[in-house]
Amino acid sequence: MRIALVINGASRAVASGTTPEMIRAKLVAAGIEPLGEADRGAPLPVRIAAAASEPEIDALVVAGGDGTIACAAAALVGKTTPLGILPLGTMNFLARDLGVPLDLDGAIVNLAAGVQRRIDVGEVNGRTFLINSVLGLPARVTRHREAHRRHLGLRTLLRWILGVLRHLGRYPRLTVTGTIDGVPRTWRFRLLAVVIGDYVERPGHVLVRAPIDAGRLTLYVLAHLSLARTLRLALGFALGDWRQLPDVERLPAANLTIASKTRALRVMNDGEVALIPAPLRYRIHRQALTVIVPRSSAQP
């Protein structure tokens, strides 16, 4: 198997001691040939674009977190080259949704023995995302992202939410106007999330999505975030009934536009924050990306 490999040196695992040399050695030991990069010092999008253009490769493989994977997806949308994932990030939500092993050795085995599956890709004003696009407090309080740099679980999620709550007085609720499937709406919220597919409720499982290949978006709006509401939301995650809470508005969205009085909105796509000019126009590209997944995850 011949692959183009891009390793994000800023990923959590690399920062913790998993070196690029170790990753390459493990790939070679598994019978996978990683091509060398011409310029490892170039910006990540440039490196990924160059790797995606390599001729006669069996896959483009990226080692990093969800933001790195989304960057690679932008280079592969609509192409036949499959994307391989070595989940070295913090949350690794996409790998979890796809059933890709979260340990490096298991993820490498999946590259060699896995199968191809096509999944949906989201877009907002030309920017690609594979999981969700979030507005509001989480996108603004970026310094609390370090709370994610730990093992994913309910305790971590609650710690992060409580950190956000400390900033409620500093950041007022956002007001936007929108059009969802042709119907005008106005939202005033603390958090608004556009999700590819939808979240499913499973006791003890945090933000698991399904399906991710049906060509659908789901809009979640939380108008209020108080301490009591946040604790109830965390309990809902534990019990698997959080979508039914009265504070959670959930709407299917085939076509979505979000406008604002401000010229740009701070948006967090797959954990990466950017200032995007308004209005925000969301699109879904059904099954536009091919990924390598375990055989058990080949069917949704």
N, C-alpha and C positions, 0 to 999 in steps of 0.2 A: 504494500500500500504506500503510495507516494503522496505526501501532503505538503501544503504550504502552511507554515506554522507562524503565528504571531503571539508573543507572550507579553502581556501587560506587566511591566516591571513595577507598577505602582499598586498591583493587586495585593490583597491581604496576605495570601499565602506566600508570595514572593518576598514581601516585606518581613515575613516570619521565618524565612530561611530556606524556602524551596527555590533553589536557584534555577535559572534557565538551563544550565548544563545538566542538572539532575533530571529535568523534564525531558530533554533531548535524549539522554542516556536511557531512560525508561522507555521512550518511544522506540528507539532502535532495538532494545532488548525484546520488545513485543513484535518485532518484524515490520515496523512502520518507519519509512524513510522521510524525515523532515528536511525540507529544503532550507538552505541558509538564506538569511535576509541580506539584501544589499546595503541597507542603511537602518540599523537598529536605533539610531539616535533621532530619526525623523518622528514627527507627531504621529500618534496612533492611527488616526484616519488615513494618513498617507501610507503608512506601513500596511494597513489592511487592504487599501485599494491596490497597492502593488502586489500583494500576495494573491488577491482575488484574480488578478490578470495573468498569473503564472499559467503557462500552457501545460496540458497533459498531467494535471493533478487529479487525484481521486477525491480530495476534499480540502477545504480551507478550515483549519483548526485554530481556534483562539483559546488562550489560557487567560482567564480573568473573570470579572464579575458580570452582572447583568448589563451594565452600561457598555462594557467591552463587546459583549455578544450583540447588543443592539447596533453598535457601530459596524460590526461585521455583516449583520443582516442588511444594512443599508447598501452594502456593496454587492450583495448576492440576490436581492429581490428580483424575481422574474427569471433568474438564471438556473441552470441545471446543476451547477456545482453545489454539492451538499456542504453544510456547515457542521463541523465537529466541535464539541464543547468540552473543555477541561475546566470545571467550575472551581476557580481559585478566588472567587470574590467573597463578599461578606454574607449576603443573604442567599444568593444562588436560587432565586425563585423559579427561573425558567427551567433549570436543571431538575428541580424538585417536581415541577409540573410534568416534565417529560419522562421522569423516572431515571434520569442519568445518574449514575453513582456519584456521590459527593466527594469520595476519596480519590486521589490522583490515580492510583493503580487501577481502581475499578473503572474510572472514566476512560483510561487508556485501553483497557480490555473492551469497553463498549465501542471504541473507535474501530477496533479490528473485527469485532464479532457482531456489531449492531446492524440495524437495517435503516432504510430511509423512510422518513415520514414528512409530509407537507403540513405546515402550520400557517396560521394567519399572521399578518403584519399590520400594525397600526401606523398611521401617519398623521402628524399635525403640522401644517404649514411646511411640508417638505421634510420634516424631521421624523425619523423612524423610531418606533418603540414596539416592544414585544410583549410587555406585561401590562403596564398601566401608565397613565399620564395624570399627574396630580397637581391641583392648584390649591392655594390656601396655606394654612400654617405649616404643614410639613415641607412645602417648597420654600418657605421663607426662613424657617429656623434651621439653616443648614449646619450650624455648628453642633447640633444635636445628632448629626448622622453618626458620630463616633459611638453612640449607644448601639448601633447596629454591628459594631465590630466584635461581636461575640456570638456565641452559639444561638441560633434561632430558637425561640421558644416563647411561651406566654410571659415568663418573667422578663425577658428582654424587651418584648413588645410593650409591656406595662411600664417598664422603666423609661422607655423612649417617650411614651405618651405623657407620662407625668412630667418629663422634662419639657415637653411642648406646652403643657398646661401652665407652667411658670411664666410663659410669655403671652398669655391670653390678653392681659391688659395692655401690653405693648403693641400688639398687632390686632387692629379691629377686624371685624368680619368683612369679607369682600362682597361686593355687589356686582353682578354681571347680568347681561341680557343674553338670551340664547334662542336658537331655533332647533328644536329636536323633532326630527321627522316632519318638518313643515309647520310645527306648532310653536308659536312664540312663547317664551318663558322668561321670568326674572328669578334669579336665585341670590339670596344673601346667605353666606355660608362661612364656616370655618375650614371645611375640607370638601373638595369636589374631586372625584376620581373617575376617569374614563378607563374602563377595563376591557381588555380583549377577552372575549368569551364572558364568563361570569364566575364569581366565587361560589364555591359549594360549601355547605355547612357540615363539617365533620368534627365531632367532639375532640378537643385537644389539638386539632390541626389549624394552623394559622394561614389564612389567605391562599388556599389551594384553589386553582381554577380548572374549570371544565365546562364546555368543550373549548378547545383553543384552535379549532380548524373549521368552524361552522359559519364564518363570515359575519360575526355579530359583535357589537359593542354593548357594554352595560354601563350606565351612568349611576354613580353613587354620590349622594349629597348629604353631608352632615351640617345642619344649620347651626347647631350649638355643640360646644365641648366644654362642659363643666366637670368638676372633679367627680360628682356623683354619676353623671352620664358616662364619663370615661371608665369608671369602675364597673358600671353595668355593661359597657361594651366589652371590656376585658373578660367579664364573667360569661358574656355571650359567646366569645371565642372558645372558652373552655367547655361550655355546654353544647356548642354547635347550633345556637339559635339566634345569632346576632343579627341576621338579616331581617328578622321579624320585629326588631325594636322600633318603637314609634319615632325615634330620633333619626332613623336611617331611611332616606328616600332612595328607592331603587327603580331605575327606568331602563328599558331596552332602548337602544339608540342606533338606528341604521344610518342616519345622517345627523350630524351635530355641528353647530356653529356657536361659538361663544364670543361675545363682544363685550367691550368695556369702555368706560370713559377715558381710561388711561391708554397711552399709545402702545404699551407692551405689558405682558403679564409674565410673572415668574412661574415657570412650569418645571415640574420634576418628572422627566421621562425615564422610567426604569432606574430611578435613583440618581440620575444626573440632572442637575439644575441648570436651566438656561432662561434668559429673558427673550420671549418670543413676541414679535409684533402682533397686536390684535387687529382684526378678529382672528380667533383660532378656528381653523377648519379641520375637523377630524374626518378621516377616511379609514376604511378597513379594506385590506387587500387579502382576499380569501386564498388560503393555501399558496401563498406567494413565496414561501421560503422552505427549502428542503433541509432537514436536520437529521443527524444520525442518532438514533434512539435504541434502547434495548429491544430485543424481539418481543418481550412481553408488553412493551408500550407502543408497538407499531400500530395497533388499532386503538381509537379513542375509547 
